[in-house]
């Protein structure tokens, strides 16, 4: 079965100061458990804020290293989910369910892309 990476993009400056609500975490936990039992969820994790990150850039034969935060970036990758689904449509349906666990004040976008195999 093909594998898909769902990149979870958030607007870091718009996230609640206290992080996700306990209710959101409970809904996510239930969904992740269901996805694991269904054999769809292979791995998932959230990422630390960009203030704790580093960018390594290569251009014109030169490397540059920049420590966060990255002020020019509004939308950042806040986490990921590695899914194994029968097809793209199934991966998208699971991703939609993940997004629906969030309260209305969240702004979250997931980019679902198939991994190249072989």
N, C-alpha and C positions, 0 to 999 in steps of 0.2 A: 504494500500500500504506500502511496506517496506521503511524504512528510511536508508540512507547511509551517512556516514561521510567522506568527502573528506578533508584529512589532507594536507595542502599546505606546502611543504618542499622547503626551499630556502637555497642557500649558502650565509649566512649572510655577509660574508666578500667580496662577489662579487656583491652585490647589488649597484646600483647607489647611489652616495653620496646624491643627492637631492631627493632620493626616486623615486617612479613611475612618469613617465612623465604625463603631463596633458592629452595627447592623450590616453595613456593607461588607465588612470582613467575614461575618457569619454567612451572608449570602454567597460570597466568593468561595468560602471553604466548602459549602455544600455543593456548589457547581463543580469545583475542582475534584471533589470526591466522586461525583457522578461521572465526570469525564475520565477519571483514572479507571474506574470500574468498567467503563465502556471501552477501554483500551485506546482512547483518543489522545489523552494528555500524556506526553512523554517527559516534559520538563517545563517549569515555569519559575519566574523570579521577578522581583522588582529590582530597580536599580537605585543607587544612592543619588542624591541631588548633584547637579552639574558642578556645584561649588566644590565637590569632592572629586571631580573627574579631571582628566587630562586628555588633550587632543594631540595626536601626533599626525602631522601633515607632510605629505611628500609632493613636491612640485618642482619641475625644472631641474631634477637631480639633487635637490636640497631638502633636508628634513627640518621641520620646526616643531617645537613642543610648546604647548600653551596650557597652563593650568586654569581650571575653572574658577569662578563661574563664567559662563559664556554669555555675556550680556546681549550680544546681537541675536541670540537664539530665543525665539518665543516658544516654539513647540519642540519638545525633546522626547527621546525614547525613555519612558519611565519603567519599562519592563518588557517581558516577552513571554510567549507561550509557544512551545514546540508541540505541534499536533501531528498525529498520524490519522489520516482520514481516507475514506474510499475515493473521494474526489474533492475538487475545489469548493463545490457547493456545500458539502458537509462541513468543511473547515470554516466556511463563512457563517454557516448556521450556528456553530459552537461559538464563534467570535461574537455574533450578535447577542447570544445569550449572556456572554461575559459582559458586554457593554450594558445590557439591561439591568445588571445587578447594581449599577451606580445610581446615586440620587440625581435628580434633575440639575443640580447646580454644578455638576462635573462637566468638563469638556474633555472628551477622550476620543481619540481616533485610533483604530487598529488597521495596520497595513498587513494584509495576508499575502504571503508569497511562497510559492512552492520551492523546496530545496532541490537543487540539481543533484541527481544521483549518478554515481559511477564516475 
